[in-house]
Amino acid sequence: MSDAIQTDVRAFIVENFLFGDDGVPLAAEQSLIESDLVDSTGVLELVSFLEERFGISLNDADIVPANLDSIARIAAFVMRKREAASTLAG
């Protein structure tokens, strides 16, 4: 499941922040902030995408680099949010 999430997130980043240039190397662990790929406005776009695409809800405390600074961190965060939501629903 994490691979599918990473693929979707990578596609979103390439389309929206690299303007479709999928030739740019983008490692799963690469910092999106330190690489200047995502700025504060980009983080808001990313949050909106995650909420819509994966059906999760992020609160202000979730919007931190520990959750959103790389494709790998984003995928792990989405999985945690989904697991927490299914635990509450179950």
N, CA, C and O atoms as CSV, one atom per row, in Angstrom:
chain,resi,resn,atom,element,x,y,z
A,1,MET,N,N,0.829,-1.203,0.000
A,1,MET,CA,C,0.000,0.000,0.000
A,1,MET,C,C,0.866,1.257,0.000
A,1,MET,O,O,0.543,2.231,-0.680
A,2,SER,N,N,1.954,1.241,0.752
A,2,SER,CA,C,2.829,2.400,0.825
A,2,SER,C,C,3.400,2.760,-0.540
A,2,SER,O,O,3.572,3.939,-0.849
A,3,ASP,N,N,3.698,1.746,-1.366
A,3,ASP,CA,C,4.232,2.012,-2.704
A,3,ASP,C,C,3.218,2.761,-3.553
A,3,ASP,O,O,3.583,3.673,-4.296
A,4,ALA,N,N,1.953,2.389,-3.451
A,4,ALA,CA,C,0.905,3.063,-4.220
A,4,ALA,C,C,0.759,4.509,-3.763
A,4,ALA,O,O,0.578,5.408,-4.584
A,5,ILE,N,N,0.837,4.730,-2.459
A,5,ILE,CA,C,0.748,6.079,-1.922
A,5,ILE,C,C,1.934,6.899,-2.410
A,5,ILE,O,O,1.765,8.039,-2.844
A,6,GLN,N,N,3.132,6.329,-2.341
A,6,GLN,CA,C,4.323,7.035,-2.806
A,6,GLN,C,C,4.211,7.386,-4.287
A,6,GLN,O,O,4.595,8.481,-4.699
A,7,THR,N,N,3.693,6.469,-5.075
A,7,THR,CA,C,3.528,6.720,-6.509
A,7,THR,C,C,2.583,7.893,-6.750
A,7,THR,O,O,2.872,8.764,-7.570
A,8,ASP,N,N,1.460,7.920,-6.042
A,8,ASP,CA,C,0.492,9.017,-6.196
A,8,ASP,C,C,1.074,10.347,-5.740
A,8,ASP,O,O,0.885,11.366,-6.404
A,9,VAL,N,N,1.778,10.347,-4.616
A,9,VAL,CA,C,2.377,11.577,-4.090
A,9,VAL,C,C,3.466,12.071,-5.033
A,9,VAL,O,O,3.547,13.265,-5.321
A,10,ARG,N,N,4.302,11.158,-5.513
A,10,ARG,CA,C,5.368,11.535,-6.448
A,10,ARG,C,C,4.760,12.168,-7.708
A,10,ARG,O,O,5.248,13.194,-8.182
A,11,ALA,N,N,3.704,11.561,-8.246
A,11,ALA,CA,C,3.048,12.096,-9.444
A,11,ALA,C,C,2.508,13.502,-9.183
A,11,ALA,O,O,2.624,14.381,-10.037
A,12,PHE,N,N,1.920,13.713,-8.009
A,12,PHE,CA,C,1.404,15.043,-7.658
A,12,PHE,C,C,2.538,16.064,-7.591
A,12,PHE,O,O,2.409,17.175,-8.106
A,13,ILE,N,N,3.637,15.690,-6.962
A,13,ILE,CA,C,4.784,16.605,-6.827
A,13,ILE,C,C,5.376,16.930,-8.195
A,13,ILE,O,O,5.676,18.088,-8.483
A,14,VAL,N,N,5.544,15.921,-9.029
A,14,VAL,CA,C,6.097,16.149,-10.370
A,14,VAL,C,C,5.187,17.086,-11.159
A,14,VAL,O,O,5.657,18.029,-11.795
A,15,GLU,N,N,3.898,16.823,-11.115
A,15,GLU,CA,C,2.952,17.627,-11.889
A,15,GLU,C,C,2.846,19.063,-11.386
A,15,GLU,O,O,2.794,19.998,-12.186
A,16,ASN,N,N,2.813,19.244,-10.071
A,16,ASN,CA,C,2.521,20.558,-9.508
A,16,ASN,C,C,3.739,21.389,-9.133
A,16,ASN,O,O,3.669,22.618,-9.145
A,17,PHE,N,N,4.853,20.747,-8.801
A,17,PHE,CA,C,6.026,21.498,-8.355
A,17,PHE,C,C,7.211,21.394,-9.314
A,17,PHE,O,O,8.102,22.243,-9.298
A,18,LEU,N,N,7.220,20.359,-10.144
A,18,LEU,CA,C,8.282,20.207,-11.142
A,18,LEU,C,C,7.733,20.445,-12.546
A,18,LEU,O,O,8.440,20.264,-13.537
A,19,PHE,N,N,6.469,20.852,-12.621
A,19,PHE,CA,C,5.809,21.215,-13.878
A,19,PHE,C,C,5.887,20.106,-14.922
A,19,PHE,O,O,6.114,20.352,-16.107
A,20,GLY,N,N,5.690,18.873,-14.443
A,20,GLY,CA,C,5.632,17.728,-15.323
A,20,GLY,C,C,6.971,17.150,-15.728
A,20,GLY,O,O,7.015,16.198,-16.508
A,21,ASP,N,N,8.075,17.701,-15.216
A,21,ASP,CA,C,9.407,17.223,-15.580
A,21,ASP,C,C,9.770,16.014,-14.722
A,21,ASP,O,O,10.391,16.157,-13.669
A,22,ASP,N,N,9.381,14.826,-15.176
A,22,ASP,CA,C,9.654,13.621,-14.393
A,22,ASP,C,C,11.082,13.123,-14.572
A,22,ASP,O,O,11.429,12.059,-14.060
A,23,GLY,N,N,11.921,13.877,-15.293
A,23,GLY,CA,C,13.330,13.537,-15.434
A,23,GLY,C,C,14.173,14.000,-14.264
A,23,GLY,O,O,15.337,13.617,-14.140
A,24,VAL,N,N,13.587,14.828,-13.398
A,24,VAL,CA,C,14.296,15.316,-12.215
A,24,VAL,C,C,14.349,14.193,-11.183
A,24,VAL,O,O,13.309,13.643,-10.820
A,25,PRO,N,N,15.554,13.842,-10.700
A,25,PRO,CA,C,15.640,12.786,-9.681
A,25,PRO,C,C,14.902,13.210,-8.404
A,25,PRO,O,O,15.058,14.332,-7.923
A,26,LEU,N,N,14.114,12.307,-7.880
A,26,LEU,CA,C,13.328,12.607,-6.685
A,26,LEU,C,C,13.270,11.351,-5.825
A,26,LEU,O,O,12.377,10.518,-5.981
A,27,ALA,N,N,14.236,11.224,-4.913
A,27,ALA,CA,C,14.300,10.066,-4.030
A,27,ALA,C,C,13.194,10.126,-2.983
A,27,ALA,O,O,12.760,11.207,-2.585
A,28,ALA,N,N,12.752,8.976,-2.552
A,28,ALA,CA,C,11.657,8.906,-1.568
A,28,ALA,C,C,12.014,9.603,-0.262
A,28,ALA,O,O,11.134,10.142,0.410
A,29,GLU,N,N,13.295,9.600,0.108
A,29,GLU,CA,C,13.734,10.205,1.368
A,29,GLU,C,C,14.204,11.656,1.213
A,29,GLU,O,O,14.555,12.296,2.204
A,30,GLN,N,N,14.214,12.175,-0.008
A,30,GLN,CA,C,14.702,13.533,-0.263
A,30,GLN,C,C,13.803,14.569,0.402
A,30,GLN,O,O,12.580,14.510,0.278
A,31,SER,N,N,14.413,15.519,1.108
A,31,SER,CA,C,13.654,16.578,1.760
A,31,SER,C,C,13.049,17.503,0.710
A,31,SER,O,O,13.764,18.089,-0.103
A,32,LEU,N,N,11.746,17.625,0.736
A,32,LEU,CA,C,11.061,18.500,-0.210
A,32,LEU,C,C,11.279,19.968,0.130
A,32,LEU,O,O,11.277,20.827,-0.752
A,33,ILE,N,N,11.466,20.246,1.411
A,33,ILE,CA,C,11.660,21.631,1.854
A,33,ILE,C,C,13.098,22.073,1.612
A,33,ILE,O,O,13.328,23.140,1.042
A,34,GLU,N,N,14.062,21.272,2.036
A,34,GLU,CA,C,15.471,21.635,1.852
A,34,GLU,C,C,15.862,21.669,0.379
A,34,GLU,O,O,16.791,22.385,0.005
A,35,SER,N,N,15.173,20.912,-0.455
A,35,SER,CA,C,15.434,20.906,-1.895
A,35,SER,C,C,14.728,22.062,-2.602
A,35,SER,O,O,14.838,22.218,-3.818
A,36,ASP,N,N,14.010,22.862,-1.834
A,36,ASP,CA,C,13.230,23.985,-2.378
A,36,ASP,C,C,12.186,23.545,-3.397
A,36,ASP,O,O,11.838,24.310,-4.297
A,37,LEU,N,N,11.690,22.331,-3.265
A,37,LEU,CA,C,10.617,21.875,-4.136
A,37,LEU,C,C,9.259,22.349,-3.637
A,37,LEU,O,O,8.357,22.630,-4.426
A,38,VAL,N,N,9.126,22.433,-2.318
A,38,VAL,CA,C,7.852,22.809,-1.719
A,38,VAL,C,C,8.087,23.962,-0.747
A,38,VAL,O,O,8.940,23.882,0.137
A,39,ASP,N,N,7.316,25.036,-0.925
A,39,ASP,CA,C,7.364,26.159,0.013
A,39,ASP,C,C,6.086,26.135,0.851
A,39,ASP,O,O,5.334,25.161,0.803
A,40,SER,N,N,5.839,27.183,1.606
A,40,SER,CA,C,4.683,27.182,2.509
A,40,SER,C,C,3.357,27.085,1.748
A,40,SER,O,O,2.427,26.422,2.208
A,41,THR,N,N,3.270,27.730,0.607
A,41,THR,CA,C,2.063,27.616,-0.209
A,41,THR,C,C,1.939,26.200,-0.761
A,41,THR,O,O,0.843,25.642,-0.826
A,42,GLY,N,N,3.065,25.629,-1.154
A,42,GLY,CA,C,3.072,24.266,-1.656
A,42,GLY,C,C,2.624,23.265,-0.614
A,42,GLY,O,O,1.960,22.281,-0.941
A,43,VAL,N,N,2.976,23.501,0.627
A,43,VAL,CA,C,2.538,22.615,1.717
A,43,VAL,C,C,1.009,22.617,1.796
A,43,VAL,O,O,0.391,21.570,1.989
A,44,LEU,N,N,0.410,23.789,1.646
A,44,LEU,CA,C,-1.053,23.869,1.686
A,44,LEU,C,C,-1.676,23.119,0.509
A,44,LEU,O,O,-2.699,22.454,0.670
A,45,GLU,N,N,-1.065,23.222,-0.668
A,45,GLU,CA,C,-1.534,22.463,-1.831
A,45,GLU,C,C,-1.404,20.966,-1.570
A,45,GLU,O,O,-2.304,20.193,-1.896
A,46,LEU,N,N,-0.291,20.567,-0.986
A,46,LEU,CA,C,-0.045,19.166,-0.669
A,46,LEU,C,C,-1.077,18.646,0.329
A,46,LEU,O,O,-1.603,17.546,0.161
A,47,VAL,N,N,-1.364,19.422,1.355
A,47,VAL,CA,C,-2.363,19.037,2.354
A,47,VAL,C,C,-3.721,18.837,1.694
A,47,VAL,O,O,-4.404,17.848,1.961
A,48,SER,N,N,-4.108,19.762,0.844
A,48,SER,CA,C,-5.386,19.653,0.142
A,48,SER,C,C,-5.435,18.383,-0.706
A,48,SER,O,O,-6.436,17.667,-0.711
A,49,PHE,N,N,-4.346,18.114,-1.421
A,49,PHE,CA,C,-4.262,16.897,-2.229
A,49,PHE,C,C,-4.407,15.647,-1.365
A,49,PHE,O,O,-5.176,14.747,-1.703
A,50,LEU,N,N,-3.677,15.586,-0.260
A,50,LEU,CA,C,-3.718,14.409,0.607
A,50,LEU,C,C,-5.118,14.173,1.156
A,50,LEU,O,O,-5.597,13.040,1.190
A,51,GLU,N,N,-5.764,15.240,1.581
A,51,GLU,CA,C,-7.117,15.096,2.133
A,51,GLU,C,C,-8.090,14.587,1.071
A,51,GLU,O,O,-8.902,13.700,1.335
A,52,GLU,N,N,-8.003,15.149,-0.119
A,52,GLU,CA,C,-8.921,14.759,-1.180
A,52,GLU,C,C,-8.613,13.367,-1.720
A,52,GLU,O,O,-9.519,12.547,-1.868
A,53,ARG,N,N,-7.363,13.098,-2.010
A,53,ARG,CA,C,-6.975,11.840,-2.662
A,53,ARG,C,C,-7.096,10.638,-1.730
A,53,ARG,O,O,-7.526,9.563,-2.151
A,54,PHE,N,N,-6.720,10.816,-0.470
A,54,PHE,CA,C,-6.661,9.678,0.442
A,54,PHE,C,C,-7.769,9.672,1.489
A,54,PHE,O,O,-7.814,8.774,2.330
A,55,GLY,N,N,-8.657,10.649,1.454
A,55,GLY,CA,C,-9.801,10.667,2.355
A,55,GLY,C,C,-9.425,10.804,3.814
A,55,GLY,O,O,-10.074,10.232,4.690
A,56,ILE,N,N,-8.364,11.574,4.077
A,56,ILE,CA,C,-7.945,11.803,5.459
A,56,ILE,C,C,-8.158,13.268,5.792
A,56,ILE,O,O,-8.344,14.096,4.900
A,57,SER,N,N,-8.132,13.580,7.057
A,57,SER,CA,C,-8.268,14.954,7.508
A,57,SER,C,C,-7.032,15.325,8.318
A,57,SER,O,O,-6.663,14.626,9.261
A,58,LEU,N,N,-6.405,16.420,7.945
A,58,LEU,CA,C,-5.217,16.881,8.658
A,58,LEU,C,C,-5.588,18.076,9.520
A,58,LEU,O,O,-6.324,18.963,9.089
A,59,ASN,N,N,-5.071,18.089,10.736
A,59,ASN,CA,C,-5.245,19.262,11.574
A,59,ASN,C,C,-3.911,20.003,11.622
A,59,ASN,O,O,-2.908,19.517,11.099
A,60,ASP,N,N,-3.898,21.154,12.236
A,60,ASP,CA,C,-2.692,21.981,12.249
A,60,ASP,C,C,-1.477,21.247,12.821
A,60,ASP,O,O,-0.360,21.432,12.339
A,61,ALA,N,N,-1.685,20.433,13.825
A,61,ALA,CA,C,-0.577,19.712,14.459
A,61,ALA,C,C,0.041,18.669,13.520
A,61,ALA,O,O,1.178,18.248,13.732
A,62,ASP,N,N,-0.693,18.253,12.492
A,62,ASP,CA,C,-0.186,17.275,11.532
A,62,ASP,C,C,0.747,17.894,10.489
A,62,ASP,O,O,1.536,17.191,9.858
A,63,ILE,N,N,0.652,19.205,10.316
A,63,ILE,CA,C,1.373,19.883,9.237
A,63,ILE,C,C,2.756,20.290,9.725
A,63,ILE,O,O,3.034,21.460,9.986
A,64,VAL,N,N,3.612,19.279,9.838
A,64,VAL,CA,C,4.984,19.458,10.307
A,64,VAL,C,C,5.924,18.661,9.396
A,64,VAL,O,O,5.495,17.697,8.762
A,65,PRO,N,N,7.189,19.052,9.328
A,65,PRO,CA,C,8.140,18.327,8.480
A,65,PRO,C,C,8.236,16.830,8.791
A,65,PRO,O,O,8.469,16.025,7.890
A,66,ALA,N,N,8.061,16.466,10.032
A,66,ALA,CA,C,8.137,15.042,10.390
A,66,ALA,C,C,7.114,14.216,9.607
A,66,ALA,O,O,7.321,13.022,9.394
A,67,ASN,N,N,6.031,14.832,9.183
A,67,ASN,CA,C,4.994,14.138,8.423
A,67,ASN,C,C,5.044,14.411,6.921
A,67,ASN,O,O,4.646,13.562,6.124
A,68,LEU,N,N,5.532,15.597,6.529
A,68,LEU,CA,C,5.339,16.034,5.153
A,68,LEU,C,C,6.603,16.432,4.398
A,68,LEU,O,O,6.504,17.056,3.342
A,69,ASP,N,N,7.784,16.094,4.905
A,69,ASP,CA,C,9.005,16.602,4.290
A,69,ASP,C,C,9.622,15.689,3.230
A,69,ASP,O,O,10.607,16.073,2.600
A,70,SER,N,N,9.080,14.518,3.021
A,70,SER,CA,C,9.583,13.640,1.963
A,70,SER,C,C,8.444,12.730,1.519
A,70,SER,O,O,7.438,12.574,2.211
A,71,ILE,N,N,8.629,12.144,0.361
A,71,ILE,CA,C,7.596,11.234,-0.146
A,71,ILE,C,C,7.418,10.056,0.809
A,71,ILE,O,O,6.290,9.634,1.064
A,72,ALA,N,N,8.507,9.527,1.334
A,72,ALA,CA,C,8.428,8.395,2.267
A,72,ALA,C,C,7.695,8.784,3.550
A,72,ALA,O,O,6.866,8.022,4.049
A,73,ARG,N,N,8.000,9.970,4.085
A,73,ARG,CA,C,7.321,10.424,5.308
A,73,ARG,C,C,5.834,10.652,5.058
A,73,ARG,O,O,4.999,10.328,5.902
A,74,ILE,N,N,5.513,11.207,3.903
A,74,ILE,CA,C,4.107,11.447,3.573
A,74,ILE,C,C,3.356,10.121,3.488
A,74,ILE,O,O,2.256,9.996,4.027
A,75,ALA,N,N,3.941,9.136,2.816
A,75,ALA,CA,C,3.285,7.831,2.680
A,75,ALA,C,C,3.067,7.180,4.044
A,75,ALA,O,O,1.994,6.639,4.312
A,76,ALA,N,N,4.075,7.233,4.899
A,76,ALA,CA,C,3.942,6.658,6.243
A,76,ALA,C,C,2.871,7.390,7.039
A,76,ALA,O,O,2.085,6.768,7.754
A,77,PHE,N,N,2.842,8.707,6.913
A,77,PHE,CA,C,1.843,9.515,7.612
A,77,PHE,C,C,0.433,9.173,7.138
A,77,PHE,O,O,-0.467,8.994,7.958
A,78,VAL,N,N,0.233,9.080,5.822
A,78,VAL,CA,C,-1.085,8.738,5.279
A,78,VAL,C,C,-1.526,7.375,5.793
A,78,VAL,O,O,-2.686,7.199,6.167
A,79,MET,N,N,-0.618,6.417,5.815
A,79,MET,CA,C,-0.969,5.082,6.317
A,79,MET,C,C,-1.368,5.131,7.795
A,79,MET,O,O,-2.329,4.478,8.205
A,80,ARG,N,N,-0.623,5.912,8.597
A,80,ARG,CA,C,-0.979,6.047,10.023
A,80,ARG,C,C,-2.356,6.677,10.185
A,80,ARG,O,O,-3.149,6.229,11.013
A,81,LYS,N,N,-2.642,7.703,9.410
A,81,LYS,CA,C,-3.944,8.384,9.506
A,81,LYS,C,C,-5.075,7.438,9.116
A,81,LYS,O,O,-6.122,7.412,9.763
A,82,ARG,N,N,-4.859,6.660,8.053
A,82,ARG,CA,C,-5.874,5.721,7.615
A,82,ARG,C,C,-6.100,4.621,8.651
A,82,ARG,O,O,-7.239,4.236,8.916
A,83,GLU,N,N,-5.015,4.120,9.234
A,83,GLU,CA,C,-5.128,3.091,10.269
A,83,GLU,C,C,-5.867,3.622,11.489
A,83,GLU,O,O,-6.709,2.930,12.062
A,84,ALA,N,N,-5.552,4.848,11.884
A,84,ALA,CA,C,-6.224,5.446,13.033
A,84,ALA,C,C,-7.713,5.621,12.751
A,84,ALA,O,O,-8.546,5.378,13.624
A,85,ALA,N,N,-8.042,6.040,11.542
A,85,ALA,CA,C,-9.445,6.239,11.178
A,85,ALA,C,C,-10.197,4.906,11.149
A,85,ALA,O,O,-11.348,4.838,11.580
A,86,SER,N,N,-9.562,3.858,10.650
A,86,SER,CA,C,-10.241,2.560,10.597
A,86,SER,C,C,-10.394,1.959,11.985
A,86,SER,O,O,-11.365,1.250,12.249
A,87,THR,N,N,-9.442,2.236,12.877
A,87,THR,CA,C,-9.539,1.766,14.258
A,87,THR,C,C,-10.711,2.447,14.963
A,87,THR,O,O,-11.460,1.805,15.698
A,88,LEU,N,N,-10.863,3.745,14.734
A,88,LEU,CA,C,-11.979,4.478,15.340
A,88,LEU,C,C,-13.316,4.034,14.778
A,88,LEU,O,O,-14.309,3.969,15.504
A,89,ALA,N,N,-13.346,3.726,13.488
A,89,ALA,CA,C,-14.581,3.317,12.839
A,89,ALA,C,C,-14.953,1.876,13.180
A,89,ALA,O,O,-16.126,1.503,13.166
A,90,GLY,N,N,-13.932,1.073,13.486
A,90,GLY,CA,C,-14.166,-0.361,13.707
A,90,GLY,C,C,-14.628,-0.649,15.063
A,90,GLY,O,O,-14.869,-1.808,15.401
